[in-house]
């Protein structure tokens, strides 16, 4: 599928959308202000190997506002985060850009069709292409990256490889997948569960996460990269010549770690083990309650449908950093 056709394709169904989608659409239809703010632009992004994507852009009212590139969790489509993107733009603090991970949502790549890729292609091809496109579209604007769960992990790897390209990095409900980072009482069960996923991914031509209920459809290589972190806790993307673990140790990009209270997918140990990989980076930590009406597992995702807390804390952090940069420029 060409990038031109991909940009016109707006009807993809997203299994992650829940009942809140209908309510949100009805509210936007009845409220002229929300209906206007819900409108978004699209930005075509071409990776060097021919994979193309269409990012959703939610513009802030200020033309010189910082830009936040938002990356989804494993298997989640970027469209699921639309309320989050709209919320960020509505504050006026930053423009939000929602980008699918390769193989998900609007990406032209597909594990089902036999495309082979892993962490390397996302971090070393897709994200640099996205950043270059954003630099061209928003000349002079400060660029932040916000990643949820696996999106946060991949964002951290991108920052390690390209530290000068970002003003800051937000890790949202993001922790390492290393089984030893889980609470002691659940490590054995976590190991069995994660090992079963690794086994399925190794046995089948591609990992059918949509059918199995975890991670979306993924190619074997991406699942091997994921499994390596599960087993050893180290980031060594298959096919890459870059030493991410060493680069992380010297990373100084400011980090905001946003957690969801009681999140079993990114528990405190997993979040702190991920942050420990970048000991030189200044870290700000904040916790949100999440959607209390939902169970703990669902709260790992459902904050994106009711994102007021995340929008508040992320926007406050960006605003603080923007004001600090402005004061420094005036000295």
Residue pairs with C-beta under 8 A, 6 or more apart in sequence:
1 9
1 52
1 108
2 52
3 44
3 46
3 52
3 54
3 108
4 44
6 44
6 52
6 53
6 54
6 106
6 108
7 42
7 44
7 54
9 54
9 106
12 77
12 79
12 105
12 106
14 77
14 79
14 80
14 105
15 210
16 75
16 76
16 77
16 80
16 301
17 79
17 80
18 302
18 305
20 302
20 305
20 306
21 305
24 83
24 305
27 34
28 34
28 35
28 38
29 35
37 58
37 86
37 89
37 90
38 82
38 86
40 56
40 57
40 58
40 82
40 85
40 86
41 56
41 57
41 59
42 54
42 55
42 56
42 57
43 54
43 55
43 57
43 97
43 133
43 134
43 137
44 52
44 53
44 54
44 55
44 133
45 52
45 53
45 54
45 55
45 99
45 126
45 129
45 130
45 133
46 52
46 129
47 53
47 102
47 121
47 125
47 126
47 129
48 125
48 129
49 121
49 125
51 102
51 107
51 108
51 109
51 117
51 121
51 125
51 126
52 107
52 108
53 99
53 100
53 102
53 106
53 107
53 108
53 126
53 130
54 106
55 78
55 97
55 98
55 99
55 130
55 133
56 78
56 79
56 82
56 85
56 97
56 98
57 95
57 96
57 97
57 137
58 85
58 86
58 88
58 89
58 95
58 96
58 97
58 98
59 89
59 95
60 88
60 89
60 91
60 92
60 93
60 94
60 95
61 92
62 92
64 140
64 141
65 92
65 93
65 94
65 95
65 141
66 93
66 94
66 95
66 141
66 142
66 143
66 144
66 167
66 318
66 322
67 94
67 95
67 96
67 97
67 134
67 138
67 141
67 142
67 143
67 144
68 88
68 94
68 95
68 96
68 97
68 144
68 145
68 146
68 170
68 314
68 318
69 97
69 99
69 127
69 130
69 131
69 134
69 143
69 144
69 145
69 146
70 78
70 81
70 84
70 85
70 96
70 97
70 98
70 99
70 146
70 147
70 148
70 151
71 99
71 101
71 145
71 146
71 147
71 148
71 151
71 152
71 154
71 155
72 78
72 80
72 81
72 98
72 100
72 101
72 104
72 105
72 148
72 149
72 151
73 148
73 149
73 150
73 151
73 173
73 300
73 301
74 101
74 149
74 150
74 151
74 209
74 215
74 216
74 218
74 226
75 104
75 209
75 210
75 214
75 215
75 216
75 217
75 218
76 104
76 148
76 216
76 301
77 100
77 104
77 105
77 106
78 98
78 99
78 100
78 104
78 105
78 106
79 98
79 105
79 106
80 301
80 304
80 305
81 98
81 148
81 304
81 307
82 98
83 304
83 305
83 306
83 307
84 96
84 98
84 304
84 307
84 310
84 311
85 96
85 97
85 98
86 96
87 307
87 308
87 310
87 311
88 94
88 95
88 96
88 311
88 314
88 315
89 95
89 96
90 311
91 311
91 315
93 315
93 318
93 319
93 322
94 144
94 315
94 318
95 138
95 141
97 130
97 134
99 126
99 130
100 106
100 107
101 107
101 122
101 126
101 150
101 151
101 154
102 109
102 117
102 121
102 122
102 126
103 109
103 110
103 111
103 115
103 117
103 216
103 217
103 218
103 219
103 222
104 216
109 115
109 117
110 217
111 206
111 207
111 217
111 218
111 219
111 222
112 206
112 217
114 205
114 206
115 219
116 219
116 220
116 221
117 219
117 221
117 222
118 219
118 221
118 222
118 224
118 225
118 237
118 238
118 239
119 154
119 157
119 222
119 225
119 226
119 235
119 237
119 238
119 240
120 225
120 237
120 238
120 239
120 240
122 154
123 154
123 157
123 158
123 161
123 237
123 240
124 161
124 237
124 240
124 242
127 154
127 155
127 158
127 162
128 158
128 162
131 143
131 162
131 165
134 141
134 143
135 143
142 167
142 322
142 325
143 165
143 166
143 167
144 166
144 167
144 168
144 169
144 170
144 318
145 155
145 158
145 159
145 166
145 168
145 169
145 170
146 152
146 155
146 169
146 170
146 172
146 314
147 153
147 154
147 155
147 156
147 169
147 170
147 171
147 172
147 174
148 172
148 173
148 174
148 304
149 172
149 173
149 174
149 265
149 266
149 300
150 174
150 226
151 172
151 174
152 170
152 171
152 172
152 173
152 174
152 274
153 174
153 176
153 177
153 229
153 235
153 274
155 169
155 171
156 169
156 171
156 174
156 248
156 251
156 274
156 277
156 278
157 235
157 237
157 244
157 248
159 166
159 169
159 251
159 253
160 244
160 247
160 248
160 251
160 278
161 242
161 244
161 247
163 247
163 251
163 252
163 253
166 253
167 253
167 254
167 321
167 325
168 253
168 254
168 255
168 256
168 317
168 318
168 321
169 253
169 254
169 255
169 256
170 255
170 256
170 257
170 258
170 314
170 317
171 255
171 256
171 257
171 258
171 271
171 274
171 275
172 258
172 303
172 310
172 314
173 258
173 259
173 260
173 263
173 265
173 266
173 300
173 303
174 257
174 266
174 271
174 274
175 181
175 265
175 266
175 267
175 269
175 270
175 271
175 272
175 273
175 274
176 229
176 233
176 270
176 273
176 274
176 277
177 194
177 226
177 229
177 230
177 270
178 229
178 230
178 231
178 232
178 233
178 270
178 273
179 187
179 190
179 191
179 194
179 230
179 231
180 187
180 233
181 233
181 267
181 269
181 270
181 272
181 273
182 190
182 267
182 269
182 270
183 267
183 269
194 227
194 230
195 230
197 207
197 212
197 214
197 215
197 223
197 227
198 223
198 226
198 227
198 230
198 231
200 207
200 208
200 212
201 207
201 218
201 220
201 223
201 224
201 226
201 227
202 220
202 223
202 224
202 227
204 220
205 220
206 217
206 218
206 219
206 220
207 215
207 217
207 218
207 219
207 220
207 222
207 223
208 217
209 215
209 216
209 217
209 218
210 216
210 217
215 223
215 226
218 226
221 238
221 239
224 238
225 237
225 238
228 234
228 235
228 236
229 235
233 273
234 245
235 244
235 245
235 248
235 277
236 244
236 245
237 244
245 277
248 277
248 278
249 277
249 278
249 279
249 280
250 280
251 278
251 280
251 281
252 280
252 281
252 282
253 278
253 281
254 281
254 282
254 283
254 284
254 321
255 275
255 278
255 281
255 282
255 283
255 284
256 283
256 284
256 285
256 286
256 313
256 314
256 317
257 271
257 275
257 283
257 284
257 285
257 286
258 286
258 287
258 288
258 310
258 313
258 314
259 266
259 268
259 271
259 285
259 286
259 287
259 288
260 266
260 287
260 288
260 289
260 290
260 299
260 300
260 303
261 287
261 288
261 289
261 290
261 299
262 290
262 296
262 299
263 290
263 296
263 299
263 300
264 296
264 297
264 300
265 297
265 300
266 300
275 281
275 283
284 317
286 313
286 317
288 303
288 309
288 310
288 313
289 309
290 299
290 302
290 303
290 309
291 298
291 299
291 302
291 303
291 305
291 306
292 299
294 302
303 309
303 310
304 310
